[in-house]
């Protein structure tokens, strides 16, 4: 089914991150930033230009960067470490596990270029397993903002507590769909509804909102939850959604094997089982192509989301 996507303002999540780092650095002289030869892409160069004595480019040595970040955090300092998601969660996984999480180090990993939206870089760089890897680590906070305002709030939030955190950002600019309200451990309800709940993160949130609005035009009441705080997850909000709407559709730019859908299904099944459908990347690697075309190719299109929503509504007897 064809869906019209409205034109909305898009912003860079990476720019929002870099600018927020500068603001935090002005307020906190103990905040330091590390990068692995990608400061222009991750936007940590904004911090480096403003505070060169507190910025360290480690070079193409991501595992070493994570180990150094852990050591610096025992200063005590708040340490931000950035690189692409495929390197932060993949190449450096063991150092994130052993040096950062095992020691509860005060390191905030902000990984850019997550998911399929790195497009032409192809399957080797389209990191679609990182949320599952990071949420599986004891003590790790995991955040996936859907737009620039939430990114700004989330970066400030993780800077304000002791312990490790992982934030996943996209390379592509994303529509601004929230007011930036963010609290660790809380889901943000962007639409109220009683017939169906859409739970989404990152780039898929905007598409979920489009589908919710389409359904609203034909009388379907659709709740939309922004699950930017993946870990800790807002269990009460998910259980309320299950009880109130009876079905949940989860949208994620991540493998469905270990992602948000698996988390939502496990959470609701324990206390209030309802049908949960997952729209995400199937059990395959990505492919090279235009960023948004790749998203559609793997079934993350707005039309597919709408079709899945209708099937859930039919399953629950809420539409004919």
C-alpha positions as a Markdown table, in Angstrom:
| # | Residue | x | y | z |
|---|---|---|---|---|
| 1 | Unk | 0.0 | 0.0 | 0.0 |
| 2 | Unk | 1.4 | 3.4 | -1.0 |
| 3 | Unk | 2.0 | 5.9 | 1.7 |
| 4 | Unk | 2.7 | 9.6 | 1.2 |
| 5 | Unk | 5.6 | 10.8 | 3.4 |
| 6 | Unk | 5.3 | 14.5 | 4.3 |
| 7 | Unk | 8.2 | 16.9 | 3.8 |
| 8 | Unk | 9.8 | 17.7 | 7.2 |
| 9 | Unk | 12.9 | 19.4 | 8.4 |
| 10 | Unk | 15.9 | 17.1 | 8.7 |
| 11 | Unk | 18.9 | 17.6 | 11.0 |
| 12 | Unk | 22.2 | 16.0 | 11.5 |
| 13 | Unk | 22.4 | 13.9 | 14.6 |
| 14 | Unk | 26.2 | 14.0 | 14.4 |
| 15 | Unk | 26.2 | 17.8 | 14.4 |
| 16 | Unk | 23.9 | 17.8 | 17.4 |
| 17 | Unk | 26.4 | 15.5 | 19.1 |
| 18 | Unk | 29.5 | 17.5 | 18.4 |
| 19 | Unk | 27.8 | 20.8 | 19.4 |
| 20 | Unk | 26.6 | 19.3 | 22.6 |
| 21 | Unk | 30.1 | 18.0 | 23.4 |
| 22 | Unk | 31.4 | 21.6 | 23.1 |
| 23 | Unk | 28.7 | 22.9 | 25.5 |
| 24 | Unk | 29.4 | 20.1 | 28.0 |
| 25 | Unk | 33.2 | 20.8 | 27.7 |
| 26 | Unk | 32.7 | 24.4 | 28.6 |
| 27 | Unk | 30.9 | 23.4 | 31.8 |
| 28 | Unk | 33.0 | 20.5 | 32.8 |
| 29 | Unk | 36.9 | 20.8 | 32.7 |
| 30 | Unk | 37.2 | 17.1 | 33.5 |
| 31 | Unk | 35.4 | 16.0 | 30.3 |
| 32 | Unk | 37.8 | 14.6 | 27.6 |
| 33 | Unk | 37.1 | 13.2 | 24.1 |
| 34 | Unk | 38.8 | 10.5 | 22.1 |
| 35 | Unk | 38.4 | 9.6 | 18.5 |
| 36 | Unk | 40.0 | 7.0 | 16.1 |
| 37 | Unk | 40.9 | 9.1 | 13.0 |
| 38 | Unk | 37.3 | 9.9 | 12.1 |
| 39 | Unk | 36.8 | 13.2 | 14.0 |
| 40 | Unk | 35.5 | 14.9 | 10.9 |
| 41 | Unk | 32.8 | 12.3 | 10.4 |
| 42 | Unk | 31.9 | 11.8 | 14.0 |
| 43 | Unk | 32.0 | 15.6 | 14.6 |
| 44 | Unk | 34.2 | 15.3 | 17.6 |
| 45 | Unk | 36.5 | 17.7 | 15.8 |
| 46 | Unk | 34.3 | 20.5 | 17.0 |
| 47 | Unk | 35.4 | 19.6 | 20.6 |
| 48 | Unk | 39.0 | 19.2 | 19.5 |
| 49 | Unk | 39.1 | 22.7 | 18.0 |
| 50 | Unk | 37.7 | 24.2 | 21.1 |
| 51 | Unk | 39.6 | 22.2 | 23.6 |
| 52 | Unk | 42.7 | 20.8 | 22.0 |
| 53 | Unk | 44.3 | 19.8 | 25.3 |
| 54 | Unk | 41.4 | 17.5 | 26.1 |
| 55 | Unk | 41.0 | 15.9 | 22.7 |
| 56 | Unk | 43.0 | 12.8 | 21.7 |
| 57 | Unk | 43.0 | 11.3 | 18.2 |
| 58 | Unk | 44.2 | 7.8 | 18.8 |
| 59 | Unk | 44.5 | 6.9 | 15.1 |
| 60 | Unk | 43.1 | 3.7 | 13.5 |
| 61 | Unk | 43.3 | 1.7 | 16.7 |
| 62 | Unk | 39.8 | 1.4 | 18.0 |
| 63 | Unk | 40.5 | -1.3 | 20.6 |
| 64 | Unk | 43.4 | 0.8 | 21.9 |
| 65 | Unk | 41.1 | 3.8 | 22.1 |
| 66 | Unk | 38.6 | 2.0 | 24.3 |
| 67 | Unk | 41.4 | 0.8 | 26.6 |
| 68 | Unk | 42.8 | 4.3 | 26.9 |
| 69 | Unk | 39.3 | 5.7 | 27.5 |
| 70 | Unk | 38.8 | 3.3 | 30.4 |
| 71 | Unk | 42.1 | 4.3 | 31.9 |
| 72 | Unk | 41.4 | 8.1 | 31.5 |
| 73 | Unk | 38.0 | 7.7 | 33.2 |
| 74 | Unk | 39.7 | 6.7 | 36.5 |
| 75 | Unk | 41.1 | 10.2 | 36.8 |
| 76 | Unk | 38.2 | 10.8 | 37.6 |
| 77 | Unk | 37.0 | 12.1 | 34.3 |
| 78 | Unk | 34.0 | 11.8 | 32.0 |
| 79 | Unk | 35.3 | 10.3 | 28.8 |
| 80 | Unk | 33.6 | 10.3 | 25.4 |
| 81 | Unk | 35.0 | 7.9 | 22.8 |
| 82 | Unk | 33.7 | 8.0 | 19.2 |
| 83 | Unk | 34.1 | 6.1 | 15.9 |
| 84 | Unk | 31.8 | 4.3 | 13.5 |
| 85 | Unk | 29.5 | 1.7 | 15.0 |
| 86 | Unk | 31.1 | -1.2 | 13.1 |
| 87 | Unk | 34.4 | -0.4 | 14.8 |
| 88 | Unk | 33.0 | 0.6 | 18.2 |
| 89 | Unk | 30.8 | -2.4 | 18.7 |
| 90 | Unk | 32.5 | -4.8 | 16.4 |
| 91 | Unk | 36.3 | -4.2 | 16.2 |
| 92 | Unk | 36.6 | -3.1 | 19.8 |
| 93 | Unk | 34.0 | -5.4 | 21.4 |
| 94 | Unk | 36.4 | -7.2 | 23.7 |
| 95 | Unk | 38.0 | -4.0 | 25.0 |
| 96 | Unk | 34.5 | -2.5 | 25.6 |
| 97 | Unk | 33.6 | -5.6 | 27.5 |
| 98 | Unk | 36.8 | -6.1 | 29.5 |
| 99 | Unk | 38.2 | -2.6 | 30.0 |
| 100 | Unk | 35.0 | -0.5 | 30.1 |
| 101 | Unk | 32.0 | -2.6 | 31.3 |
| 102 | Unk | 33.8 | -5.0 | 33.6 |
| 103 | Unk | 35.4 | -2.1 | 35.4 |
| 104 | Unk | 32.2 | 0.1 | 35.3 |
| 105 | Unk | 34.4 | 2.8 | 33.7 |
| 106 | Unk | 32.8 | 6.2 | 33.1 |
| 107 | Unk | 33.2 | 6.0 | 29.3 |
| 108 | Unk | 30.5 | 7.1 | 26.9 |
| 109 | Unk | 30.8 | 5.5 | 23.5 |
| 110 | Unk | 29.0 | 7.5 | 20.9 |
| 111 | Unk | 29.0 | 5.4 | 17.7 |
| 112 | Unk | 28.1 | 7.1 | 14.4 |
| 113 | Unk | 27.2 | 5.5 | 11.1 |
| 114 | Unk | 25.1 | 2.8 | 12.6 |
| 115 | Unk | 22.7 | 0.6 | 10.7 |
| 116 | Unk | 21.9 | 0.3 | 7.0 |
| 117 | Unk | 21.9 | 4.1 | 6.3 |
| 118 | Unk | 25.6 | 4.1 | 5.6 |
| 119 | Unk | 24.3 | 2.9 | 2.2 |
| 120 | Unk | 27.1 | 2.8 | -0.3 |
| 121 | Unk | 29.6 | 1.5 | 2.3 |
| 122 | Unk | 27.9 | -1.9 | 2.0 |
| 123 | Unk | 27.5 | -4.9 | 4.3 |
| 124 | Unk | 30.9 | -4.7 | 5.8 |
| 125 | Unk | 30.2 | -1.3 | 7.3 |
| 126 | Unk | 26.4 | -1.5 | 7.8 |
| 127 | Unk | 26.5 | -2.4 | 11.5 |
| 128 | Unk | 23.1 | -4.0 | 12.2 |
| 129 | Unk | 24.1 | -6.1 | 15.3 |
| 130 | Unk | 25.4 | -3.4 | 17.6 |
| 131 | Unk | 22.3 | -2.8 | 19.8 |
| 132 | Unk | 22.1 | -6.5 | 20.6 |
| 133 | Unk | 25.8 | -6.7 | 21.4 |
| 134 | Unk | 25.8 | -3.6 | 23.6 |
| 135 | Unk | 22.6 | -4.3 | 25.5 |
| 136 | Unk | 24.0 | -7.7 | 26.3 |
| 137 | Unk | 26.9 | -6.2 | 28.3 |
| 138 | Unk | 26.3 | -6.0 | 32.1 |
| 139 | Unk | 26.0 | -2.4 | 33.3 |
| 140 | Unk | 25.9 | -0.8 | 29.8 |
| 141 | Unk | 23.3 | 1.9 | 29.1 |
| 142 | Unk | 22.1 | 1.8 | 25.5 |
| 143 | Unk | 20.5 | 4.7 | 23.7 |
| 144 | Unk | 19.2 | 5.1 | 20.1 |
| 145 | Unk | 18.0 | 8.7 | 19.4 |
| 146 | Unk | 15.6 | 9.3 | 16.5 |
| 147 | Unk | 16.4 | 12.9 | 15.8 |
| 148 | Unk | 18.8 | 15.8 | 16.7 |
| 149 | Unk | 16.8 | 17.2 | 19.7 |
| 150 | Unk | 16.7 | 13.8 | 21.4 |
| 151 | Unk | 20.4 | 13.4 | 20.6 |
| 152 | Unk | 21.3 | 16.6 | 22.4 |
| 153 | Unk | 19.2 | 15.5 | 25.5 |
| 154 | Unk | 20.6 | 12.0 | 25.5 |
| 155 | Unk | 24.3 | 13.2 | 25.3 |
| 156 | Unk | 23.6 | 15.5 | 28.3 |
| 157 | Unk | 21.9 | 12.7 | 30.1 |
| 158 | Unk | 24.7 | 10.2 | 29.8 |
| 159 | Unk | 27.3 | 12.8 | 30.8 |
| 160 | Unk | 25.4 | 13.2 | 34.0 |
| 161 | Unk | 25.9 | 9.7 | 35.5 |
| 162 | Unk | 28.8 | 7.5 | 36.4 |
| 163 | Unk | 29.2 | 4.4 | 34.2 |
| 164 | Unk | 29.4 | 3.1 | 30.7 |
| 165 | Unk | 27.0 | 4.1 | 27.9 |
| 166 | Unk | 26.6 | 3.4 | 24.2 |
| 167 | Unk | 24.8 | 5.8 | 21.9 |
| 168 | Unk | 24.0 | 4.9 | 18.3 |
| 169 | Unk | 23.7 | 7.7 | 15.7 |
| 170 | Unk | 23.1 | 7.6 | 11.9 |
| 171 | Unk | 25.2 | 9.2 | 9.2 |
| 172 | Unk | 22.1 | 10.4 | 7.4 |
| 173 | Unk | 20.2 | 13.4 | 8.6 |
| 174 | Unk | 16.8 | 12.5 | 10.1 |
| 175 | Unk | 13.5 | 14.3 | 10.4 |
| 176 | Unk | 12.9 | 16.2 | 13.6 |
| 177 | Unk | 10.0 | 14.4 | 15.1 |
| 178 | Unk | 10.3 | 15.0 | 18.9 |
| 179 | Unk | 10.6 | 17.9 | 21.2 |
| 180 | Unk | 13.8 | 16.5 | 22.6 |
| 181 | Unk | 12.2 | 15.1 | 25.7 |
| 182 | Unk | 14.4 | 12.3 | 27.0 |
| 183 | Unk | 15.0 | 10.5 | 30.2 |
| 184 | Unk | 17.1 | 7.4 | 30.7 |
| 185 | Unk | 14.8 | 4.4 | 31.4 |
| 186 | Unk | 11.7 | 6.1 | 30.0 |
| 187 | Unk | 9.8 | 5.7 | 26.7 |
| 188 | Unk | 8.4 | 8.8 | 25.2 |
| 189 | Unk | 4.8 | 8.5 | 24.1 |
| 190 | Unk | 4.5 | 10.6 | 20.9 |
| 191 | Unk | 1.0 | 9.5 | 20.0 |
| 192 | Unk | -1.8 | 8.1 | 22.3 |
| 193 | Unk | -3.9 | 5.2 | 21.1 |
| 194 | Unk | -5.9 | 2.1 | 22.0 |
| 195 | Unk | -6.0 | -0.1 | 18.9 |
| 196 | Unk | -2.3 | -0.8 | 18.2 |
| 197 | Unk | 1.1 | 0.3 | 19.6 |
| 198 | Unk | 4.1 | 1.1 | 17.4 |
| 199 | Unk | 7.4 | 1.0 | 19.2 |
| 200 | Unk | 10.3 | 2.4 | 17.2 |
| 201 | Unk | 13.9 | 3.6 | 17.5 |
| 202 | Unk | 16.2 | 5.7 | 15.3 |
| 203 | Unk | 15.4 | 6.3 | 11.7 |
| 204 | Unk | 12.3 | 4.1 | 11.8 |
| 205 | Unk | 10.5 | 6.4 | 14.3 |
| 206 | Unk | 9.6 | 9.0 | 11.7 |
| 207 | Unk | 8.2 | 6.2 | 9.5 |
| 208 | Unk | 6.2 | 4.9 | 12.4 |
| 209 | Unk | 4.6 | 8.2 | 13.0 |
| 210 | Unk | 3.7 | 8.5 | 9.3 |
| 211 | Unk | 1.9 | 5.1 | 9.5 |
| 212 | Unk | 0.2 | 6.1 | 12.8 |
| 213 | Unk | -1.2 | 9.2 | 11.1 |
| 214 | Unk | -2.3 | 7.2 | 8.0 |
| 215 | Unk | -4.2 | 4.8 | 10.3 |
| 216 | Unk | -5.7 | 7.7 | 12.2 |
| 217 | Unk | -7.3 | 9.0 | 9.0 |
| 218 | Unk | -9.4 | 5.8 | 8.8 |
| 219 | Unk | -10.3 | 5.7 | 12.5 |
| 220 | Unk | -7.6 | 3.5 | 13.9 |
| 221 | Unk | -6.2 | 4.7 | 17.2 |
| 222 | Unk | -2.4 | 4.1 | 17.2 |
| 223 | Unk | -0.1 | 4.7 | 20.1 |
| 224 | Unk | 3.6 | 5.5 | 19.2 |
| 225 | Unk | 6.4 | 5.0 | 21.7 |
| 226 | Unk | 9.9 | 6.3 | 21.1 |
| 227 | Unk | 12.1 | 3.7 | 22.8 |
| 228 | Unk | 15.3 | 5.8 | 22.6 |
| 229 | Unk | 16.3 | 4.4 | 26.0 |
| 230 | Unk | 16.8 | 0.8 | 25.0 |
| 231 | Unk | 18.6 | -0.2 | 28.2 |
| 232 | Unk | 17.3 | 0.4 | 30.8 |
| 233 | Unk | 14.0 | -0.2 | 29.0 |
| 234 | Unk | 10.7 | 1.2 | 30.2 |
| 235 | Unk | 9.0 | -2.0 | 31.2 |
| 236 | Unk | 5.9 | -0.3 | 32.6 |
| 237 | Unk | 5.3 | 1.6 | 29.4 |
| 238 | Unk | 5.6 | -1.6 | 27.3 |
| 239 | Unk | 3.2 | -3.5 | 29.6 |
| 240 | Unk | 0.7 | -0.7 | 29.5 |
| 241 | Unk | 0.9 | -0.7 | 25.8 |
| 242 | Unk | 0.3 | -4.5 | 25.7 |
| 243 | Unk | -2.7 | -4.2 | 28.0 |
| 244 | Unk | -4.2 | -1.1 | 26.4 |
| 245 | Unk | -3.8 | -2.0 | 22.8 |
| 246 | Unk | -3.4 | -5.7 | 22.6 |
| 247 | Unk | -0.7 | -5.7 | 19.9 |
| 248 | Unk | 2.7 | -4.2 | 19.3 |
| 249 | Unk | 4.6 | -3.5 | 16.1 |
| 250 | Unk | 8.3 | -2.9 | 16.5 |
| 251 | Unk | 10.4 | -0.9 | 14.0 |
| 252 | Unk | 14.2 | -1.0 | 14.0 |
| 253 | Unk | 17.2 | -0.5 | 11.7 |
| 254 | Unk | 18.8 | -3.6 | 13.2 |
| 255 | Unk | 18.8 | -7.3 | 12.9 |
| 256 | Unk | 15.5 | -8.7 | 14.2 |
| 257 | Unk | 17.5 | -11.6 | 15.7 |
| 258 | Unk | 18.8 | -9.6 | 18.7 |
| 259 | Unk | 17.3 | -6.2 | 18.5 |
| 260 | Unk | 14.4 | -4.1 | 19.9 |
| 261 | Unk | 11.7 | -6.4 | 18.7 |
| 262 | Unk | 13.3 | -9.3 | 20.6 |
| 263 | Unk | 13.5 | -7.1 | 23.7 |
| 264 | Unk | 9.9 | -6.0 | 23.5 |
| 265 | Unk | 8.7 | -9.6 | 22.8 |
| 266 | Unk | 10.6 | -11.0 | 25.8 |
| 267 | Unk | 9.4 | -8.2 | 28.1 |
| 268 | Unk | 5.7 | -8.5 | 27.3 |
| 269 | Unk | 5.7 | -12.3 | 27.1 |
| 270 | Unk | 6.8 | -12.6 | 30.8 |
| 271 | Unk | 3.9 | -10.6 | 32.1 |
| 272 | Unk | 1.2 | -9.9 | 29.4 |
| 273 | Unk | 1.7 | -11.8 | 26.2 |
| 274 | Unk | 0.3 | -10.1 | 23.1 |
| 275 | Unk | 1.1 | -10.4 | 19.4 |
| 276 | Unk | 4.4 | -8.7 | 18.6 |
| 277 | Unk | 5.5 | -8.1 | 15.0 |
| 278 | Unk | 9.1 | -7.1 | 14.1 |
| 279 | Unk | 10.0 | -4.9 | 11.2 |
| 280 | Unk | 13.7 | -4.9 | 10.9 |
| 281 | Unk | 16.6 | -6.4 | 9.0 |
| 282 | Unk | 16.3 | -10.1 | 8.4 |
| 283 | Unk | 19.1 | -12.6 | 9.1 |
| 284 | Unk | 21.4 | -11.3 | 6.4 |
| 285 | Unk | 24.2 | -8.8 | 5.9 |
| 286 | Unk | 23.5 | -5.5 | 4.2 |
| 287 | Unk | 24.2 | -4.4 | 0.6 |
| 288 | Unk | 25.7 | -1.4 | -1.0 |
| 289 | Unk | 23.3 | 1.2 | -2.5 |
| 290 | Unk | 21.6 | 4.5 | -1.9 |
| 291 | Unk | 21.0 | 4.8 | 1.8 |
| 292 | Unk | 17.2 | 5.1 | 1.8 |
| 293 | Unk | 16.8 | 2.7 | -1.1 |
| 294 | Unk | 18.7 | 0.1 | 1.0 |
| 295 | Unk | 16.4 | 0.7 | 3.8 |
| 296 | Unk | 13.4 | 0.0 | 1.6 |
| 297 | Unk | 15.1 | -3.0 | -0.1 |
| 298 | Unk | 15.3 | -4.8 | 3.2 |
| 299 | Unk | 11.7 | -4.3 | 4.0 |
| 300 | Unk | 11.8 | -1.2 | 6.2 |
| 301 | Unk | 9.7 | 0.9 | 4.0 |
| 302 | Unk | 6.7 | 2.9 | 5.2 |
| 303 | Unk | 4.4 | 0.7 | 2.9 |
| 304 | Unk | 5.7 | -2.5 | 4.5 |
| 305 | Unk | 5.1 | -1.0 | 8.0 |
| 306 | Unk | 1.6 | -0.1 | 7.1 |
| 307 | Unk | 0.9 | -3.6 | 5.7 |
| 308 | Unk | 2.2 | -5.2 | 8.9 |
| 309 | Unk | 0.1 | -2.8 | 11.0 |
| 310 | Unk | -3.1 | -3.8 | 9.1 |
| 311 | Unk | -2.3 | -7.5 | 9.5 |
| 312 | Unk | -1.9 | -7.1 | 13.3 |
| 313 | Unk | -5.2 | -5.2 | 13.4 |
| 314 | Unk | -6.9 | -7.9 | 11.5 |
| 315 | Unk | -5.4 | -10.6 | 13.7 |
| 316 | Unk | -6.9 | -8.8 | 16.7 |
| 317 | Unk | -10.3 | -8.4 | 15.1 |
| 318 | Unk | -10.1 | -4.6 | 15.1 |
| 319 | Unk | -10.6 | -4.1 | 11.4 |
| 320 | Unk | -12.3 | -6.2 | 8.7 |
